[in-house]
Amino acid sequence: MKPRKCIAAVAATVSLTLLAACGGGGGGSSSGNMPDLDAERPTASASATVQASGVTAAANRAASSLPLFGSVSQSASRDGVTGISTDRVRTTFDGDEFTLSVRRQRGNDVHLSSSDDHTDGYLYDYTPIPGHDRGADGYIVDYRPSETTAAYVAVSWLNSDPTDYLAGGYWLHVSGDVLGSGAIADDAGAFIDGPEISLASRPTMPVQGSATYRGEAGGLYGSTYGSDFPQYRGETEIGEWAGDLRLSADFASRTIGGNIDNVILDGYASDYRLRLGAVSFDSRGTFRGSTVRLEHPQLAFTRNTGYWGGMFSSRLDATGDPRLVTGTLGGEAVTSGGTSGVFVGTWYGTK
């Protein structure tokens, strides 16, 4: 579930030039209402600047929200009292068609389909999820003159029973015509969904022992550089990040925490690390907290906050432990040199 180096559809709504370079129909289907972005890309640089600021603002709101359970979703809309995300995500998968629906608090609901909307993706005969034997990832874009929604999605499933699946990713919504002027990114979020993390079927959590879960994390980020990056000072960058996840679960104390190391930004290695401070999980195997922190050996932070959460799988392994744990996260940070960054994404870990 690690995003590919190409930003493709998600960043295309920011710069409006990368979608055609990355796919233009790629390995998926193209609907009749999807325009030729390569031929119709706008030339006004101001449009990209406005959109970049909108993306970072939307991602910042999502990063400042606690995840919502029943799937796990973390979005730019949240309850003013609890701080919990209010956009509810639902997915379906039948081995062929994947759908993503987001019931949004801010504006119209979103519905994406791998059959009906423009897609660009890859199919794999391998997945790291226990019990699964197929995987796919890619981008889905629903363009309309009044709004555009783009999403990166990764799906893992059992080929003989595709209803046994796990899907995760993130979305970006833009109001206005991305092929014109005045469009702005106004919503963003991350999600993970599947039958084994449904609230309708929760695991019998172990009451003793511990387990280590390893996997991957990734998502969308935005950064505006300050004096500690003099060669890029004043520039705003939007892209994708990915990293290696390691979590330790203590079933006796009902806590879980860990790190995301080897963070990659748009295909390039970095010295960033994400610390996911220990939080408590309940008897249903759900947890959330405000313990995400960004670390870098050469940077001092004047602001460093973040939220994460997730759910243990209802499916147990041979030892009686949940076979995986998964969820979402987000954070924002400001350095002493005035560089600001924000990130939001999804993660999973298996034993």
N, C-alpha and C positions, 0 to 999 in steps of 0.2 A: 504493500500500500504506500510505497514511496513515490511522490510525484516525480514525473519525468522532468528533465532539464528545461524543456521548452515550456514557456508560460502559456502559450496558445490562447485559448478562448478567454480565460479569466483576465489576463493582462491586455487582451485585445480591446476590451471595453475601456481600458485606460489609454493606451497609446494608439489604438485603432489601426495598427499596422501588423501585428504579430500573428493574427489568426491565419491569414492567407499564407504567410511564410511557414507556418507550422503544420498546416494540414490542407485547408481548402477542399475538404471532402475526405481526405485521409482514408482511414479504414472503416468509416461508418457510412451512415445514410445522410442524404441531404433533402430537406423538405422544400416544397415549391416556393415558400415565402422567405427563404433564406437568401439574401442578396449576395452578389459577388463583391465581397469586401475588398479584394485586391484591386478591383476596377473602380470602386466607389469610395476608397479611403479619403477622408478629409485632409486638408493641408494646413488648417489653422492650428498652430502650435499652442495657442491659448486654450483651445479645447482640451488638449491633453493635460495641461497644467491644472485646469479646473477639475478635471476628472481625477487626477492623482490625489488632489487634496480631499475630494469626496471619498475616495477609496480608503485613505488613511483615517478619515473621520468615522466612516462606517465600521472599519475594522477595530478602531479604538473603542467604540461603543460595545462591540461584541466581546472584546478582550476584557471589558469591565463588568461583564455579566457572569452570573453563576449558571452552570448548565441546568437544563430542564430534563427531567426523566420521562420515559415512556417512548422509546428511543432515547438517545442523548443528543441534545442540541444546545448550541451556545450562539446567541445572535445579538444583533444590535438593539433589539427591543427587549425591555426587561420591566419587571414589576418595580414600581417606585419604592415599595416598602421592603420587600424581601431581596431585591436585586437579582431574582431568578429570571432567566430568559423566558419570553412569552411566545416566541415563534415555534410552533410545533411542527416537527418533521415526520413524514410518513413515506416509506418506500415500498415498492413491490418488485418482485423478480420472478420470472417463470422459466428461466434458462435461456431466454431469447430477449424479451423486452424488459428493460429496467425503467421504472418511473420514480420520480422524486417530487413530492408535494410539500410545500411549505405554507402553513396557515399563518400568514403574517399579521402582526398587529398594526404595522405601519404600511398601509396601502393594500393593493390587491394581492390575493393569494397567488402562489407560484406553482406551476405544474410543468415539469420537464419529462420528456419521454425519449428513450433512445430510438424509438421507431418513428416518432413524428417530428422531432427537432433535429437540427444540424448536429452531427456527432463526429468525433475524431478519436479513435481509440485502438487498443490492442487487446488480443486474447492470449491467455497463457495456459499452458498445460501444467502449471505448478502454482501452489499457494502455500504460504507458511502456516495457515490456519489448520489445526488438527481436525481430521475428519473430512476435510475438503480436498478436491482434486482439480479444480478449475479456478481461474481468476481472470479478471479483465479490468482495465482502467482506461480512462480517457476523459474527454470534455463533451459537454452537452450545452448547446446555445439555443435559446429561444429569442429570436429577434422580432420585434414589432416596432413600427414607427414611433409608438408612444413609450415603449420600455423594452429593455433587454435583460435577460437573466442568463448568466453563464455559471456553470458548475464543473468542478473536477470531481470525478467519482471513481472509486475502486470497489470492485465486488469480488467476493470469494464465495464459492459454493460447491456442493456435492453434485456431481454431474448426474448421478442416478436419481437424485431428489433435489432439484434446484430450489425448492422451498426452504431447504436448509442452507441459508446464505447469510453473509455479513457484508454490509455496504457502508462505506464512509467517504467523507469528502468535505467540500466547502463550496459555498455559492456566493455570487456577487450580483446585486440587482442595480440596474441603472435606469433612472427615469429620464424620459426624453429620447430623442432620436440620436443614437450613437453615430449615425452617418451625417448628422447635421451639426448644429451648434447649440450650446446651452444644456446638453445632457449632463447629468451628475449622478455618480454612484451614491446611493442613499441607503443601502442595506447590505449586510454581509453576515455570514455565519458559517458554522461548522457542524457536522452531524455524524453520528454512527447509528446504524439501525440493523435489526435482524431479529428473527424469532427467539434466539437464545438470550437476548438482552431486553426482552419485553417485560413490562411490569406485571403482565398477566401470568408469567411463569418465572418465579424467582427461585434461586438455588437454596438448598439447605447448607448454610455456610459452616465450614469446620469451626470448632471451638478451641482447637489447640494446634500447635505446629506453625510452620511458616512456609512460604513459597516465594520463589523468584520468577518474575515474568519478564521476558525480553521480547522486543519487537521494534516497531518503527513509528515515527511521528512525522507529520508534515502539514503544511498549510500555506497561507497567504501572509505576506509581510509588507510593511511600508516603512520607509526611513527617510528623514530629512537630515542632511549632514551639517555638522557644525565645525568649530575650529579644530577639533581633534581629528578631523579628516580633511585637512586643508585642500587636498587635490579635488575634493568633491563638494566643498563647502557651498551651501545654498541649494544643492541639487536634491530632488525628491526621487526616490527609487521605489518601485513596486515590483514584487516578484514572489517566488515560491521558496519555501524553506523545507528542509527535511533533516532528520536526525535519528540516532539509534536510542531506543528506549530501554531502560532497566528499572523495574519496580520491585520493591520488597514488601510482601504482605505478611503481617504478623496476625494470625488468626486468633491467638489468645487475647491480645490487647485490642484487636479489631482496628488496626491502623495499616495504612499503605502510603508509600512515598518512594521517591527515587530521583533519577536524572534522565535528561536527554543529552547525549554527547555526540561528538562528530557532526556538528551542525553544518549543513551545506546550504548556501544561499545561491539560488539559480545555477546550480551545478558546480559551484566553487567552494572549496573547503574554507572554514573559518575557525576562529578560536572561541566562538560563542558556546555557551553551555546553558541549558535550562535546568534549574533545580525545582523539583516538584516536592515541596515540603510535606511531611507526613500529615495526613488527615485521617479522621475516624470514619469507618464504614458501619452501616447499621445491619440489622439482622437480615435485611433483604439483599445485602451486598451492594448498596448504593452509597456514594460518597461525593462530597464536593467541598471546596474550601478556597481560601484566598492566599495560598502559599506558593504561587509561582514566582520565581525570581530569575532574571537574566544575569549571567556572569560572563566576564571577559577579563583575562589576566592583565590587560593594559588600559582598561577603562574604569573610571570612577563614576558612580551613578548618583545623581541627586534625587531621582525618582525611579522606583522599581517596584511595580505591583503586577499582580496577575491572578487569574482564577482558573480552576480546573475541577474536573469531576468525572465520574464514570460509574460503570456497573460491572460486576462480575457475571460471567456466563452462568446460565442455569444448567448447562451441561457439565458434568463432572468427569474427571479423568479416572484412571484406574486406582489412584490413591485416595479418591474422594474429594479432591480439590477442584474448584472451578477450572475448566480447561483454558480459559482466557479471561482477560480483563481489558476493557476498552472504554474510551470516552473522548472528551474534548478539552481544549485549553486555550488560554489567551493571556496576553500580557502587554504592558507598555513600559518603556523606560526612557529616561533622559539622562545624558551624561553631563559631566561638569563642563564640557566644551560646547554644550548646546545641541548635540546630536539627539534627535528623538526617534524612537522606533516603536512599532506596534506589530504584534503577530497574533494570529488566530489559527487554529487547526484541530486536527483529530489525531488519535493515537490508538494503538493496540499492543498487547503483550501476551505471549503464550508461554507455557511452562517448558 
